[in-house]
Amino acid sequence: MVTKASRFRWLIKISAVLGIFCLLFQPALADSLDIISISATVPSQTPQETPITAVVFKGIAYPSSTVTILKDGVLAVAVPADPSARFDVTIGSLSAGSYTFNVSGKDKDGREGPAMSFAVTLTTGTTITITGIFLGPTIEADKTQARLGETITLLGVTSPSSTVSVYISSETQHSFDVTANTSGAWSKQFQASDLKIGSHEAKSKATDPDGSVSEFSNTVSFQVATTEKCADKTKGDLNCDGEVDIVDFSILLYYWNQRNPKNVRADINSDGIVNIIDFSIMLYYWTGPK
């Protein structure tokens, strides 16, 4: 039988054992906790250079001409092409994002060629190179109207020694090939009698000696007219009835502000547009009804 006194003695024994256990093992536990540590070392790094984000344009324009590049409609750079019409330009210091670039040029005589457009998306540190650019030839006609028996000449500039294909469109299309000289200049003369009476449009494209093919040129317009009826009529007599009157003024108004009008006589000073200058000339020759 377990009495209260015996239970008390057992409690004293258990307490004594626990005390000895704590005295024996507490320093060891403390020592084991002391050896645990956490450390981190961050190695030093050499600062890196800022990555370059850029677009490179390489291509063919016009010999010794100025090549202009717009970025989102704003001038980014204007650089000279070399005598062989080549150019190579880098636009750097760009931010990541999407851009639209337009590349255009003028030849040594100031004629402007067609522009080429490129949509580009850049990421930081990326350089995009656009090659194979070949601007279409420049082109102009030496007159806006040629009568039967006269000639009309189309001319312009492209890369030196290129083959230039000239296309004339009206009811049917005619094509002719000419070779640019060592300065890039080219020309093609036609007899007006070889073309039909009426309105015509012309454009061209070039094939460089290296095999590259250009874009089409801009388009120019001209007229082929007969030598009859209006040949000896007064300037301002648009309907060729021998009078400069309200009828001619009405015709002028119909073509007002038009470029290369179908009735070529409406462009009285032959500058390619019907405007106040033509009206002033008409007033000078005004006869009224006779």
C-alpha positions, 0 to 999 in steps of 0.5 A: 500500500502506497502511503502519502509518505512513500509518495513524497519520498518518490517525488524527492528521488525523481526531482534529484535525478532530474537535477543531476540530468540537467547539471550533466547535459545543460552545458553540452546543449549550450555548447552545441547551440554555440557552434551553429552560425549563418554567414553570406559572402557577396562577391564584388562585381565589375560594373558592366557597360550600358548595352547599345540599342541601335538600328543600322541602315545599309543600302543604295541611294544616289551618287554623292547625294544626301540620304535622310532618315526620319524616326517617327516623322522627325529627322534622325540623321542626314548622311552622304552617300558615296560616289557609288551611291552606297550608304551605311549609317547607325542610329544609336542611343535608342530606348526599347520600343517600336519605331517607324523609320523612313529612308529617302534621298535627293539626287545631285539635281534636287530631284526627290526619290520615293521614300522607303518605310520600316517598322522596327521593334527594339529590345534593350541591348539589341542592334537591328541591321536593315540591309538591301535598301535600294531607293527607286530612281529619281525621274522627271519629264522635260515637258508636261505636253508634247505634240505630234512631231515633238519629242519628250525625254524622261530622265533621272539618277540611280546607282552608276551603270545600272540598267533602268527599266522605264514604263509608260502607261496609258491604254497600254503599257510600254517598257524600255531599258536604258543604262545609267552612266558612271555618274548614275544619270539616265535618260530616255527620249521618245517620239510623241508620235510613238504614243497615243494622243492623251494622258500618259504616266511614267515610272522606272526601276533600276537593276544595279550591276551587283544584281540588286533591284530597286523600288519603283520611282515616283510617277510623272505625268505628261500629255501627247496632243495633236498639232491641229485646232489649238496649235496657233491659238492664244494662251488662255483660249482653253477651248480653242474657239478663237476667244478668251472669255467666260467659257475659258474661265469656266474650264480653268475653274474646273481644273483649279488646283489640279496637277497635270490637268487632262486639258493641258491648256488649262495649265497656261504657264506649264508649271504642272498646276492650275492656279492664280498665275494661270488666271492672271495670264488668262486675264492678260489675253482676255477678249470677251465674246466677239 
